[in-house]
Amino acid sequence: MYELWIIKNYGNKTLKIKRESTFIITECKKISDERKIIFETTKYFSKYKTESGVELLFPNDNRTYYDCEIWNFPNSYKNTKLENIQIVINEDLKYIKVPIGNSKK
């Protein structure tokens, strides 16, 4: 069993902690087992292939991106399709992508 964890670090200038997301993939045999971290990065990825050949795909829906607050962590999404994008909820209550600085609903 694999899990994707996303940690949003809002940063701290005094402690010199960067504002970025950390993406972690863990593995365990059953839900009650201790997790083993098998991959960790501060850069967004759309898929990951495990040593055993299992391909894990990052959820690619606007609701997930909204929950990730991609616009608040631009360094983690540089050089990806999500760079300079934010997600807003329009008047139909749908999650939509808009360029940063153009948040008209």
N, CA, C and O atoms as CSV, one atom per row, in Angstrom:
chain,resi,resn,atom,element,x,y,z
A,1,MET,N,N,0.836,-1.162,0.000
A,1,MET,CA,C,0.000,0.000,0.000
A,1,MET,C,C,0.893,1.240,0.000
A,1,MET,O,O,1.907,1.296,0.697
A,2,TYR,N,N,0.496,2.227,-0.793
A,2,TYR,CA,C,1.257,3.467,-0.900
A,2,TYR,C,C,0.371,4.642,-0.500
A,2,TYR,O,O,-0.847,4.614,-0.679
A,3,GLU,N,N,1.010,5.670,0.046
A,3,GLU,CA,C,0.309,6.898,0.395
A,3,GLU,C,C,1.112,8.074,-0.136
A,3,GLU,O,O,2.342,8.040,-0.166
A,4,LEU,N,N,0.404,9.112,-0.553
A,4,LEU,CA,C,1.046,10.367,-0.929
A,4,LEU,C,C,0.728,11.378,0.159
A,4,LEU,O,O,-0.439,11.634,0.457
A,5,TRP,N,N,1.751,11.942,0.740
A,5,TRP,CA,C,1.584,12.990,1.734
A,5,TRP,C,C,2.051,14.296,1.110
A,5,TRP,O,O,3.044,14.323,0.383
A,6,ILE,N,N,1.340,15.369,1.391
A,6,ILE,CA,C,1.753,16.696,0.950
A,6,ILE,C,C,1.805,17.580,2.188
A,6,ILE,O,O,0.801,17.790,2.869
A,7,ILE,N,N,2.987,18.085,2.457
A,7,ILE,CA,C,3.192,18.945,3.612
A,7,ILE,C,C,3.399,20.362,3.100
A,7,ILE,O,O,4.310,20.617,2.313
A,8,LYS,N,N,2.557,21.281,3.546
A,8,LYS,CA,C,2.657,22.675,3.127
A,8,LYS,C,C,3.411,23.446,4.207
A,8,LYS,O,O,2.903,23.635,5.312
A,9,ASN,N,N,4.625,23.891,3.883
A,9,ASN,CA,C,5.441,24.639,4.817
A,9,ASN,C,C,5.342,26.112,4.450
A,9,ASN,O,O,5.830,26.525,3.398
A,10,TYR,N,N,4.725,26.893,5.298
A,10,TYR,CA,C,4.512,28.307,5.014
A,10,TYR,C,C,5.745,29.167,5.247
A,10,TYR,O,O,5.708,30.377,5.022
A,11,GLY,N,N,6.837,28.556,5.695
A,11,GLY,CA,C,8.111,29.244,5.807
A,11,GLY,C,C,8.256,30.082,7.060
A,11,GLY,O,O,7.290,30.384,7.761
A,12,ASN,N,N,9.513,30.449,7.315
A,12,ASN,CA,C,9.845,31.289,8.456
A,12,ASN,C,C,11.202,31.919,8.172
A,12,ASN,O,O,12.224,31.232,8.169
A,13,LYS,N,N,11.210,33.235,7.933
A,13,LYS,CA,C,12.465,33.929,7.607
A,13,LYS,C,C,13.468,33.858,8.752
A,13,LYS,O,O,14.664,33.683,8.520
A,14,THR,N,N,12.989,33.991,9.980
A,14,THR,CA,C,13.882,33.962,11.135
A,14,THR,C,C,14.612,32.621,11.229
A,14,THR,O,O,15.813,32.583,11.494
A,15,LEU,N,N,13.884,31.523,11.011
A,15,LEU,CA,C,14.493,30.190,11.080
A,15,LEU,C,C,15.067,29.740,9.745
A,15,LEU,O,O,15.590,28.631,9.631
A,16,LYS,N,N,14.970,30.610,8.723
A,16,LYS,CA,C,15.474,30.319,7.373
A,16,LYS,C,C,14.845,29.056,6.790
A,16,LYS,O,O,15.518,28.229,6.176
A,17,ILE,N,N,13.528,28.934,7.000
A,17,ILE,CA,C,12.774,27.804,6.442
A,17,ILE,C,C,12.056,28.306,5.201
A,17,ILE,O,O,11.324,29.294,5.251
A,18,LYS,N,N,12.268,27.624,4.096
A,18,LYS,CA,C,11.666,28.040,2.827
A,18,LYS,C,C,10.167,27.778,2.801
A,18,LYS,O,O,9.665,26.868,3.461
A,19,ARG,N,N,9.474,28.587,2.032
A,19,ARG,CA,C,8.043,28.409,1.779
A,19,ARG,C,C,7.934,27.451,0.593
A,19,ARG,O,O,8.191,27.834,-0.549
A,20,GLU,N,N,7.553,26.212,0.871
A,20,GLU,CA,C,7.457,25.208,-0.189
A,20,GLU,C,C,6.623,24.021,0.280
A,20,GLU,O,O,6.366,23.840,1.470
A,21,SER,N,N,6.220,23.235,-0.682
A,21,SER,CA,C,5.520,21.987,-0.374
A,21,SER,C,C,6.536,20.854,-0.385
A,21,SER,O,O,7.505,20.879,-1.144
A,22,THR,N,N,6.305,19.876,0.454
A,22,THR,CA,C,7.099,18.655,0.437
A,22,THR,C,C,6.161,17.511,0.077
A,22,THR,O,O,5.105,17.336,0.686
A,23,PHE,N,N,6.565,16.739,-0.921
A,23,PHE,CA,C,5.776,15.603,-1.392
A,23,PHE,C,C,6.484,14.329,-0.938
A,23,PHE,O,O,7.671,14.136,-1.198
A,24,ILE,N,N,5.739,13.471,-0.261
A,24,ILE,CA,C,6.318,12.249,0.301
A,24,ILE,C,C,5.473,11.059,-0.124
A,24,ILE,O,O,4.245,11.105,-0.057
A,25,ILE,N,N,6.133,9.997,-0.561
A,25,ILE,CA,C,5.445,8.734,-0.836
A,25,ILE,C,C,5.898,7.742,0.219
A,25,ILE,O,O,7.092,7.550,0.451
A,26,THR,N,N,4.909,7.113,0.853
A,26,THR,CA,C,5.211,6.101,1.864
A,26,THR,C,C,4.694,4.751,1.407
A,26,THR,O,O,3.852,4.652,0.514
A,27,GLU,N,N,5.217,3.723,2.036
A,27,GLU,CA,C,4.808,2.353,1.725
A,27,GLU,C,C,4.606,1.589,3.024
A,27,GLU,O,O,5.346,1.773,3.991
A,28,CYS,N,N,3.603,0.736,3.034
A,28,CYS,CA,C,3.379,-0.169,4.161
A,28,CYS,C,C,2.576,-1.365,3.652
A,28,CYS,O,O,1.984,-1.311,2.574
A,29,LYS,N,N,2.562,-2.427,4.425
A,29,LYS,CA,C,1.836,-3.633,4.019
A,29,LYS,C,C,0.348,-3.552,4.352
A,29,LYS,O,O,-0.491,-4.033,3.591
A,30,LYS,N,N,0.023,-2.936,5.500
A,30,LYS,CA,C,-1.383,-2.762,5.874
A,30,LYS,C,C,-1.543,-1.439,6.599
A,30,LYS,O,O,-0.566,-0.853,7.064
A,31,ILE,N,N,-2.758,-0.981,6.691
A,31,ILE,CA,C,-3.063,0.361,7.191
A,31,ILE,C,C,-2.526,0.630,8.600
A,31,ILE,O,O,-2.201,1.772,8.926
A,32,SER,N,N,-2.430,-0.390,9.424
A,32,SER,CA,C,-1.970,-0.199,10.802
A,32,SER,C,C,-0.449,-0.274,10.940
A,32,SER,O,O,0.078,-0.052,12.030
A,33,ASP,N,N,0.268,-0.584,9.853
A,33,ASP,CA,C,1.728,-0.693,9.911
A,33,ASP,C,C,2.404,0.677,9.931
A,33,ASP,O,O,1.826,1.683,9.518
A,34,GLU,N,N,3.625,0.685,10.415
A,34,GLU,CA,C,4.451,1.875,10.351
A,34,GLU,C,C,4.789,2.155,8.892
A,34,GLU,O,O,5.045,1.230,8.121
A,35,ARG,N,N,4.790,3.431,8.515
A,35,ARG,CA,C,5.100,3.807,7.139
A,35,ARG,C,C,6.598,3.916,6.920
A,35,ARG,O,O,7.349,4.318,7.809
A,36,LYS,N,N,7.011,3.549,5.724
A,36,LYS,CA,C,8.403,3.711,5.306
A,36,LYS,C,C,8.401,4.745,4.184
A,36,LYS,O,O,7.708,4.569,3.182
A,37,ILE,N,N,9.163,5.810,4.341
A,37,ILE,CA,C,9.260,6.823,3.293
A,37,ILE,C,C,10.139,6.268,2.177
A,37,ILE,O,O,11.288,5.889,2.405
A,38,ILE,N,N,9.579,6.225,0.962
A,38,ILE,CA,C,10.352,5.702,-0.175
A,38,ILE,C,C,10.740,6.806,-1.158
A,38,ILE,O,O,11.594,6.600,-2.020
A,39,PHE,N,N,10.112,7.978,-1.028
A,39,PHE,CA,C,10.456,9.084,-1.920
A,39,PHE,C,C,10.039,10.386,-1.257
A,39,PHE,O,O,8.975,10.467,-0.643
A,40,GLU,N,N,10.891,11.413,-1.384
A,40,GLU,CA,C,10.593,12.720,-0.815
A,40,GLU,C,C,11.217,13.793,-1.689
A,40,GLU,O,O,12.380,13.686,-2.078
A,41,THR,N,N,10.444,14.833,-2.000
A,41,THR,CA,C,10.936,15.926,-2.828
A,41,THR,C,C,10.149,17.194,-2.532
A,41,THR,O,O,9.038,17.133,-2.005
A,42,THR,N,N,10.724,18.337,-2.868
A,42,THR,CA,C,10.007,19.604,-2.744
A,42,THR,C,C,9.523,20.084,-4.112
A,42,THR,O,O,9.012,21.198,-4.230
A,43,LYS,N,N,9.676,19.266,-5.131
A,43,LYS,CA,C,9.243,19.611,-6.486
A,43,LYS,C,C,8.077,18.725,-6.896
A,43,LYS,O,O,8.124,17.507,-6.730
A,44,TYR,N,N,7.034,19.343,-7.431
A,44,TYR,CA,C,5.849,18.626,-7.903
A,44,TYR,C,C,6.239,17.596,-8.970
A,44,TYR,O,O,7.125,17.835,-9.791
A,45,PHE,N,N,5.568,16.470,-8.936
A,45,PHE,CA,C,5.749,15.429,-9.952
A,45,PHE,C,C,4.375,14.866,-10.288
A,45,PHE,O,O,3.483,14.845,-9.440
A,46,SER,N,N,4.208,14.414,-11.518
A,46,SER,CA,C,2.898,13.897,-11.914
A,46,SER,C,C,2.799,12.387,-11.755
A,46,SER,O,O,1.699,11.840,-11.680
A,47,LYS,N,N,3.952,11.706,-11.702
A,47,LYS,CA,C,3.930,10.260,-11.479
A,47,LYS,C,C,5.253,9.812,-10.885
A,47,LYS,O,O,6.273,10.496,-10.980
A,48,TYR,N,N,5.199,8.645,-10.274
A,48,TYR,CA,C,6.382,8.058,-9.632
A,48,TYR,C,C,6.336,6.556,-9.855
A,48,TYR,O,O,5.282,5.934,-9.723
A,49,LYS,N,N,7.473,5.979,-10.191
A,49,LYS,CA,C,7.545,4.532,-10.392
A,49,LYS,C,C,8.363,3.919,-9.257
A,49,LYS,O,O,9.510,4.304,-9.030
A,50,THR,N,N,7.761,2.958,-8.544
A,50,THR,CA,C,8.442,2.310,-7.418
A,50,THR,C,C,9.500,1.341,-7.944
A,50,THR,O,O,9.518,1.008,-9.129
A,51,GLU,N,N,10.366,0.901,-7.060
A,51,GLU,CA,C,11.395,-0.074,-7.435
A,51,GLU,C,C,10.783,-1.355,-7.981
A,51,GLU,O,O,11.386,-2.021,-8.822
A,52,SER,N,N,9.586,-1.707,-7.507
A,52,SER,CA,C,8.936,-2.936,-7.978
A,52,SER,C,C,8.147,-2.717,-9.274
A,52,SER,O,O,7.518,-3.644,-9.784
A,53,GLY,N,N,8.186,-1.473,-9.810
A,53,GLY,CA,C,7.549,-1.199,-11.087
A,53,GLY,C,C,6.134,-0.660,-11.023
A,53,GLY,O,O,5.510,-0.451,-12.063
A,54,VAL,N,N,5.613,-0.430,-9.825
A,54,VAL,CA,C,4.270,0.130,-9.680
A,54,VAL,C,C,4.335,1.625,-10.013
A,54,VAL,O,O,5.163,2.354,-9.468
A,55,GLU,N,N,3.450,2.071,-10.916
A,55,GLU,CA,C,3.415,3.482,-11.271
A,55,GLU,C,C,2.299,4.174,-10.491
A,55,GLU,O,O,1.131,3.795,-10.580
A,56,LEU,N,N,2.683,5.192,-9.729
A,56,LEU,CA,C,1.736,5.955,-8.925
A,56,LEU,C,C,1.521,7.300,-9.603
A,56,LEU,O,O,2.481,7.996,-9.934
A,57,LEU,N,N,0.260,7.664,-9.810
A,57,LEU,CA,C,-0.070,8.920,-10.474
A,57,LEU,C,C,-0.573,9.931,-9.457
A,57,LEU,O,O,-1.422,9.611,-8.625
A,58,PHE,N,N,-0.053,11.147,-9.521
A,58,PHE,CA,C,-0.504,12.231,-8.665
A,58,PHE,C,C,-1.911,12.611,-9.109
A,58,PHE,O,O,-2.152,12.742,-10.309
A,59,PRO,N,N,-2.843,12.792,-8.187
A,59,PRO,CA,C,-4.193,13.226,-8.591
A,59,PRO,C,C,-4.086,14.524,-9.402
A,59,PRO,O,O,-3.362,15.437,-9.004
A,60,ASN,N,N,-4.789,14.618,-10.519
A,60,ASN,CA,C,-4.633,15.791,-11.382
A,60,ASN,C,C,-5.938,16.562,-11.599
A,60,ASN,O,O,-6.178,17.109,-12.675
A,61,ASP,N,N,-6.756,16.594,-10.581
A,61,ASP,CA,C,-8.009,17.338,-10.683
A,61,ASP,C,C,-7.861,18.690,-9.983
A,61,ASP,O,O,-7.036,18.853,-9.084
A,62,ASN,N,N,-8.668,19.644,-10.409
A,62,ASN,CA,C,-8.571,20.999,-9.867
A,62,ASN,C,C,-8.850,21.074,-8.369
A,62,ASN,O,O,-8.280,21.919,-7.679
A,63,ARG,N,N,-9.708,20.212,-7.863
A,63,ARG,CA,C,-9.991,20.218,-6.417
A,63,ARG,C,C,-8.726,19.858,-5.635
A,63,ARG,O,O,-8.426,20.483,-4.618
A,64,THR,N,N,-7.990,18.859,-6.103
A,64,THR,CA,C,-6.737,18.480,-5.437
A,64,THR,C,C,-5.752,19.642,-5.482
A,64,THR,O,O,-5.124,19.961,-4.473
A,65,TYR,N,N,-5.615,20.275,-6.643
A,65,TYR,CA,C,-4.708,21.412,-6.763
A,65,TYR,C,C,-5.137,22.564,-5.843
A,65,TYR,O,O,-4.292,23.255,-5.273
A,66,TYR,N,N,-6.423,22.761,-5.704
A,66,TYR,CA,C,-6.946,23.779,-4.790
A,66,TYR,C,C,-6.512,23.454,-3.356
A,66,TYR,O,O,-6.037,24.330,-2.633
A,67,ASP,N,N,-6.678,22.205,-2.955
A,67,ASP,CA,C,-6.274,21.788,-1.606
A,67,ASP,C,C,-4.769,21.924,-1.404
A,67,ASP,O,O,-4.322,22.179,-0.285
A,68,CYS,N,N,-3.984,21.761,-2.457
A,68,CYS,CA,C,-2.524,21.898,-2.374
A,68,CYS,C,C,-2.078,23.357,-2.303
A,68,CYS,O,O,-0.931,23.647,-1.962
A,69,GLU,N,N,-2.997,24.277,-2.629
A,69,GLU,CA,C,-2.680,25.714,-2.665
A,69,GLU,C,C,-1.455,25.985,-3.536
A,69,GLU,O,O,-0.509,26.640,-3.101
A,70,ILE,N,N,-1.479,25.482,-4.754
A,70,ILE,CA,C,-0.294,25.566,-5.611
A,70,ILE,C,C,0.227,26.991,-5.781
A,70,ILE,O,O,1.434,27.184,-5.924
A,71,TRP,N,N,-0.644,27.982,-5.771
A,71,TRP,CA,C,-0.250,29.382,-5.945
A,71,TRP,C,C,0.510,29.916,-4.741
A,71,TRP,O,O,1.234,30.902,-4.873
A,72,ASN,N,N,0.373,29.303,-3.578
A,72,ASN,CA,C,1.093,29.738,-2.378
A,72,ASN,C,C,2.496,29.148,-2.277
A,72,ASN,O,O,3.289,29.571,-1.435
A,73,PHE,N,N,2.804,28.181,-3.125
A,73,PHE,CA,C,4.096,27.498,-3.057
A,73,PHE,C,C,4.718,27.427,-4.457
A,73,PHE,O,O,4.980,26.334,-4.959
A,74,PRO,N,N,4.956,28.581,-5.091
A,74,PRO,CA,C,5.382,28.591,-6.491
A,74,PRO,C,C,6.688,27.845,-6.767
A,74,PRO,O,O,6.846,27.271,-7.844
A,75,ASN,N,N,7.622,27.843,-5.820
A,75,ASN,CA,C,8.896,27.149,-6.064
A,75,ASN,C,C,8.724,25.648,-6.239
A,75,ASN,O,O,9.527,25.010,-6.921
A,76,SER,N,N,7.692,25.076,-5.633
A,76,SER,CA,C,7.475,23.633,-5.744
A,76,SER,C,C,6.841,23.249,-7.077
A,76,SER,O,O,6.791,22.066,-7.414
A,77,TYR,N,N,6.358,24.224,-7.838
A,77,TYR,CA,C,5.658,23.932,-9.090
A,77,TYR,C,C,6.325,24.575,-10.305
A,77,TYR,O,O,5.740,24.605,-11.387
A,78,LYS,N,N,7.548,25.090,-10.133
A,78,LYS,CA,C,8.268,25.696,-11.256
A,78,LYS,C,C,8.506,24.662,-12.351
A,78,LYS,O,O,8.732,23.482,-12.081
A,79,ASN,N,N,8.450,25.139,-13.594
A,79,ASN,CA,C,8.693,24.305,-14.773
A,79,ASN,C,C,7.705,23.152,-14.895
A,79,ASN,O,O,8.053,22.091,-15.414
A,80,THR,N,N,6.486,23.348,-14.424
A,80,THR,CA,C,5.435,22.348,-14.577
A,80,THR,C,C,4.216,23.028,-15.190
A,80,THR,O,O,4.187,24.250,-15.334
A,81,LYS,N,N,3.228,22.246,-15.545
A,81,LYS,CA,C,1.994,22.810,-16.117
A,81,LYS,C,C,1.230,23.653,-15.097
A,81,LYS,O,O,0.284,24.350,-15.461
A,82,LEU,N,N,1.625,23.597,-13.839
A,82,LEU,CA,C,0.927,24.329,-12.783
A,82,LEU,C,C,1.606,25.644,-12.409
A,82,LEU,O,O,1.120,26.376,-11.548
A,83,GLU,N,N,2.734,25.941,-13.062
A,83,GLU,CA,C,3.431,27.187,-12.762
A,83,GLU,C,C,2.545,28.369,-13.158
A,83,GLU,O,O,1.945,28.374,-14.233
A,84,ASN,N,N,2.473,29.363,-12.281
A,84,ASN,CA,C,1.695,30.586,-12.512
A,84,ASN,C,C,0.194,30.342,-12.667
A,84,ASN,O,O,-0.496,31.103,-13.346
A,85,ILE,N,N,-0.303,29.291,-12.042
A,85,ILE,CA,C,-1.728,28.946,-12.068
A,85,ILE,C,C,-2.269,28.991,-10.638
A,85,ILE,O,O,-1.575,28.638,-9.684
A,86,GLN,N,N,-3.488,29.421,-10.514
A,86,GLN,CA,C,-4.187,29.265,-9.240
A,86,GLN,C,C,-5.547,28.649,-9.538
A,86,GLN,O,O,-6.025,28.676,-10.672
A,87,ILE,N,N,-6.149,28.104,-8.518
A,87,ILE,CA,C,-7.469,27.499,-8.659
A,87,ILE,C,C,-8.450,28.369,-7.891
A,87,ILE,O,O,-8.201,28.742,-6.745
A,88,VAL,N,N,-9.557,28.684,-8.528
A,88,VAL,CA,C,-10.613,29.457,-7.878
A,88,VAL,C,C,-11.917,28.682,-7.997
A,88,VAL,O,O,-12.053,27.776,-8.819
A,89,ILE,N,N,-12.858,29.057,-7.166
A,89,ILE,CA,C,-14.191,28.465,-7.245
A,89,ILE,C,C,-15.085,29.498,-7.927
A,89,ILE,O,O,-15.240,30.617,-7.437
A,90,ASN,N,N,-15.670,29.111,-9.063
A,90,ASN,CA,C,-16.495,30.064,-9.803
A,90,ASN,C,C,-17.914,30.104,-9.249
A,90,ASN,O,O,-18.232,29.422,-8.274
A,91,GLU,N,N,-18.766,30.914,-9.885
A,91,GLU,CA,C,-20.128,31.072,-9.368
A,91,GLU,C,C,-20.965,29.800,-9.474
A,91,GLU,O,O,-21.991,29.675,-8.805
A,92,ASP,N,N,-20.528,28.850,-10.318
A,92,ASP,CA,C,-21.198,27.546,-10.413
A,92,ASP,C,C,-20.639,26.540,-9.403
A,92,ASP,O,O,-20.982,25.357,-9.428
A,93,LEU,N,N,-19.772,27.034,-8.515
A,93,LEU,CA,C,-19.118,26.215,-7.481
A,93,LEU,C,C,-18.235,25.123,-8.091
A,93,LEU,O,O,-18.113,24.031,-7.536
A,94,LYS,N,N,-17.629,25.427,-9.225
A,94,LYS,CA,C,-16.673,24.517,-9.868
A,94,LYS,C,C,-15.269,25.062,-9.641
A,94,LYS,O,O,-15.054,26.273,-9.615
A,95,TYR,N,N,-14.319,24.146,-9.477
A,95,TYR,CA,C,-12.918,24.515,-9.306
A,95,TYR,C,C,-12.325,24.697,-10.701
A,95,TYR,O,O,-12.345,23.777,-11.519
A,96,ILE,N,N,-11.798,25.894,-10.963
A,96,ILE,CA,C,-11.243,26.154,-12.290
A,96,ILE,C,C,-9.841,26.741,-12.169
A,96,ILE,O,O,-9.506,27.392,-11.179
A,97,LYS,N,N,-9.016,26.494,-13.214
A,97,LYS,CA,C,-7.664,27.045,-13.279
A,97,LYS,C,C,-7.726,28.423,-13.926
A,97,LYS,O,O,-8.422,28.629,-14.920
A,98,VAL,N,N,-6.985,29.359,-13.346
A,98,VAL,CA,C,-6.830,30.691,-13.943
A,98,VAL,C,C,-5.382,31.109,-13.756
A,98,VAL,O,O,-4.732,30.700,-12.794
A,99,PRO,N,N,-4.870,31.932,-14.684
A,99,PRO,CA,C,-3.511,32.446,-14.496
A,99,PRO,C,C,-3.440,33.286,-13.228
A,99,PRO,O,O,-4.401,33.976,-12.887
A,100,ILE,N,N,-2.319,33.232,-12.533
A,100,ILE,CA,C,-2.132,34.046,-11.323
A,100,ILE,C,C,-2.292,35.512,-11.697
A,100,ILE,O,O,-1.761,35.962,-12.712
A,101,GLY,N,N,-3.019,36.251,-10.878
A,101,GLY,CA,C,-3.284,37.649,-11.140
A,101,GLY,C,C,-4.568,37.873,-11.923
A,101,GLY,O,O,-4.945,39.012,-12.197
A,102,ASN,N,N,-5.240,36.780,-12.281
A,102,ASN,CA,C,-6.499,36.878,-13.022
A,102,ASN,C,C,-7.542,36.025,-12.330
A,102,ASN,O,O,-8.044,35.060,-12.905
A,103,SER,N,N,-7.869,36.380,-11.097
A,103,SER,CA,C,-8.752,35.534,-10.283
A,103,SER,C,C,-10.220,35.897,-10.431
A,103,SER,O,O,-11.026,35.595,-9.551
A,104,LYS,N,N,-10.577,36.546,-11.541
A,104,LYS,CA,C,-12.002,36.822,-11.771
A,104,LYS,C,C,-12.767,35.520,-11.879
A,104,LYS,O,O,-12.322,34.587,-12.547
A,105,LYS,N,N,-13.899,35.452,-11.233
A,105,LYS,CA,C,-14.652,34.208,-11.227
A,105,LYS,C,C,-15.661,34.255,-12.306
A,105,LYS,O,O,-16.417,33.301,-12.487
